[in-house]
Amino acid sequence: MMEELLQRISESLQKGKAKDVKVMVQEAIDSGMSAQKILNEGLLSGMNVIGVKFKASEIYVPDVLIAARAMKAGTELLKPLLVRDGVQAIGTVVMGTVKGDLHDIGKNLVMMMMEGKGLQVIDLGTDVPAEKFVAAAIEHKAQIVACSALLTTTMSEMKSVVEAFKAEGLREQVTIMVGGAPITEAFCKSIGADIYRPDAATAAEAAAEAAIGKSA
């Protein structure tokens, strides 16, 4: 019965039915199920399916956005319970669009996918200078720093972020990810960053692997 409820939560999330997800998550909580079980086997399992379908081009950005909204409706109910139970995220990511660039659709999509993998994401927004990435990584003890750029003219700011972490003696402590339309694997390597992925789903997978690796 409980497994069936978790399956229904997952399926409703995939369809973007936020109200249904909220009702069923509350039902699961009231039945005494642990918040972590509801999160992992209901909400996150649904977002994992979304990630796989998105990567395979079976669904598109609007589908991901409405699924993420449904997930948020469920996690809002679970958050206080997860905190109470001492459940930790698998890792922390500091994310932002680099200085001089105001684009955020791609960043927001990656952020939702990362949250769907069980990562805590600190969103710094757009037009973020290198020093702010460093300060936020220190404040939140982040394992991963993720930089986004959509303009060829702002790509060089990613190198500034890498250099800022070197200057602070923190380069070895964080995994630096870069992404956005003009970014390539060759560019990632040339500036000394660690990870580049061409789409949101694979970026989220790489971030989850890196977070687990850092905490191991």
Summary of the structure (lengths in Angstrom):
residues: 216
radius of gyration: 17.7
end to end distance: 35.5
largest distance: 55.5
contacts: 771
relative contact order: 0.13
helix: 60%
strand: 11%
